[in-house]
Amino acid sequence: MNDPKFQQHGGASSAEHPPHGPYWKRMHHSPFFWVAAVFIMLAMTIYVVTNDLSFWPGKKAQQPVPALAP
């Protein structure tokens, strides 16, 4: 177990140092962030292009809801 190939570099002091900067500033380096951003943009684009996901825009208009009498 004392083989130099298997020794960790940095020792105990490397675990004591916090990461540089807060997570919200460095999360854009993660591929998961960019995959999620692409899927969100794709969903928003589909929603807008399909006119609020109404695939049959020529469909008969709905009847107005009558107001409740007091």
C-alpha positions as CSV (number, residue, x, y, z in Angstrom):
1,M,0.0,0.0,0.0
2,N,3.0,2.3,0.3
3,D,3.6,2.0,-3.5
4,P,4.2,5.6,-4.9
5,K,1.9,4.8,-7.8
6,F,-1.1,4.6,-5.5
7,Q,-0.4,7.6,-3.2
8,Q,-2.8,10.5,-3.5
9,H,-1.2,13.8,-4.4
10,G,-1.7,16.8,-2.3
11,G,-2.2,15.1,1.0
12,A,-4.8,16.2,3.6
13,S,-4.4,19.9,2.8
14,S,-6.0,19.5,-0.7
15,A,-9.3,18.4,0.8
16,E,-9.4,21.5,3.0
17,H,-9.5,24.0,0.2
18,P,-13.0,25.0,-1.0
19,P,-13.7,25.1,-4.8
20,H,-13.0,28.4,-6.5
21,G,-16.1,30.6,-6.6
22,P,-19.8,29.8,-5.9
23,Y,-21.5,26.9,-7.8
24,W,-23.8,29.1,-9.7
25,K,-20.9,30.9,-11.3
26,R,-19.1,27.7,-12.4
27,M,-22.1,25.5,-13.3
28,H,-22.1,26.7,-16.9
29,H,-18.9,24.6,-17.4
30,S,-21.0,21.4,-16.8
31,P,-22.2,19.5,-19.9
32,F,-25.5,18.7,-18.0
33,F,-26.2,22.4,-17.8
34,W,-25.9,22.9,-21.5
35,V,-27.9,19.8,-22.3
36,A,-30.7,21.0,-20.1
37,A,-30.5,24.5,-21.6
38,V,-30.8,23.1,-25.1
39,F,-33.9,21.0,-24.2
40,I,-35.5,24.0,-22.5
41,M,-35.0,26.2,-25.5
42,L,-36.2,23.4,-27.8
43,A,-39.4,23.0,-25.7
44,M,-40.0,26.8,-25.8
45,T,-39.5,26.9,-29.5
46,I,-41.9,24.1,-30.2
47,Y,-44.5,25.7,-27.9
48,V,-44.3,29.0,-29.7
49,V,-44.1,27.6,-33.3
50,T,-47.1,25.3,-32.8
51,N,-49.3,28.2,-31.4
52,D,-49.5,27.0,-27.8
53,L,-49.5,23.3,-28.9
54,S,-52.7,23.6,-30.8
55,F,-52.2,21.4,-33.7
56,W,-55.6,22.2,-35.3
57,P,-55.8,26.0,-35.4
58,G,-58.9,25.9,-37.6
59,K,-60.9,24.1,-34.9
60,K,-64.3,25.6,-33.8
61,A,-63.9,28.2,-31.1
62,Q,-65.1,27.2,-27.7
63,Q,-68.3,28.6,-26.3
64,P,-67.8,31.4,-23.7
65,V,-68.3,30.3,-20.1
66,P,-71.5,32.0,-18.7
67,A,-71.0,34.3,-15.7
68,L,-72.4,33.0,-12.5
69,A,-75.4,34.9,-11.2
70,P,-75.1,36.1,-7.6
